[in-house]
C-alpha cells in the first residue's frame, strides 16, 4: 500500500504540472465549462445518428457539476434512465449515490455520464458502430469539464476508454493515464455490486485511490 501511495503522489504531481502547462495563470478568457457542455448538447440535438433513437424514450446526456474534479462514466442508460432522461437513477444509481456520499461529496459535486446516450434495447451490449458514433460526444464532454480523475464504471466503460480487452479485475486498483491532465480509475459497476455485494470492499479501495489523487480527506475509520 505504501508503494501505491508513493506512485499516486508522483502521478498527482505530474498531472498537476501538466494542468499548469495547459492552463497558465494568465488567460485571455476564463474557460466556461457550463457553456462548453451546452454547446456539446446543442451539437447532439435530438440525435438520430444511429438506430438507438428509434427505441429510446429520452436521450441521456449527463448531469452534475460542469467544473467537477471527478467524473463517473458508465456504459449506457438503463430502463429507469431512459424514462427519466438522467444518468444512474435506478437501483444501481442509488448505490452510486451512496458511494459518492461515503466519499464526502454529493452527486451535484461530481459529473455523471455514459459512453452511450441512448438505451440499447433489452440492455444489450453496445455494438461497435454505436460506440464509434456516440463516444466522440463523451470525449467532448470530458474536454469541456476537464476532470482531474475519471472513474470508469464497469468492464465495458473501462475497456472502451482504455482501448484494451484486459478484464476489469486486472484493470482496477490503480490509476491509468487517460490524457495529459487526467487519470482514469476503473472499478466495478454498481449494478454488478447489487449482484455481488462482496466486491463492495474492492470498490471502496478504488474510491480511496481517487480521493488520494484528488487530495480529498479520507473518512475516519470507525
Secondary structure, DSSP 8 states (H G I E B T S, - for coil): -HHHHHHHHHHHHHHHHHHHHHS-S--SS---HHHHHHHHHHHHSS--SSGGGGT-SS----EE-TT-SEEEEES---HHHHHHTSSS-SHHHHHHHHHHHHTT--GGGSEEEES-SS--GGG----HHHHHHHHHHHHHHHHHH--SEEEEESHHHHHHHHT----HHHHTTSEEEEETTEEEEEE--HHHHHH-GGGHHHHHHHHHHHHHHTT-------
